[in-house]
Amino acid sequence: MEILTEENLRECAQLLAGRDPDLSRILRQFGPPPLWARKPGFATLVHIILEQQVSLASAKAAFNRLRENISVVTPQRFLTLDDVTLKAIGFSRQKTGYCRLLAQALVDREINLNKFNRMSDDKIREELKKLKGVGDWTADIYLLMALRRPDIWPRGDLALLVAMQKLKSFPFRPTQSEFEEIGKKWRPYRSVAARMLWYFYLDGER
């Protein structure tokens, strides 16, 4: 399987539910999770950077203001925005710097997002992490949602840690190493397990 689709996502959710009674409970209660697919490209990476360490709602609001300002979110158009405009939109000084560096790297063809379809998960992660401000979590979310790779387990995702604690009735939130270890049994469809846990965390809200 190269990418997740609505159809194989449902099939994989059923498969994982057959392996894990806790995931089975999610599936029975809420049904299959949404695909939550995003269009690959610069705009989605900017949106994911905005989501770093803030609520999804505030990141979405800022991204919508960005679109209202420049209509189509391209590297060239982004680079026309000054600090004052970006601050008013909702970009911190740090995220302004990250997104400008990303935009410039794309304009200068230092990175080509269109080539990612032919690259492995690890190679894509390596390429993305060359960019300042793009760490494991940002790269993993891009792989999971934009490229729809089937076996991505986002490092450091707080919602997944909280969902796992609740689902498994742990007294404490799992450590990152525990999170990684638990995820191993859901290979090679950890992207599906992540969606199921997010769906559980959101209480079945699409």
JOQUI-V625513 format. One line per field, one symbol per residue. psi: psi as a letter, one per 20 degrees, with the letter a starting at -180 (. if undefined). A space follows every 10 residues. Layout:
psi = ???
//
This chain:
psi = pgqqrggigg ghggghhhho hghhggghgi aqrqhlqqpq agghhgghgh iokrqhghgh gghhhghhgj fpnqgghhii prggghghhj prhghggghg ggghhggikh qohhihhjqr ghggggghih ppioaggggg hggghgilqi lpnopjoghh gggggggilq hqpqrhhhgg ghhhijqklh hggghghggg hjljp.
//
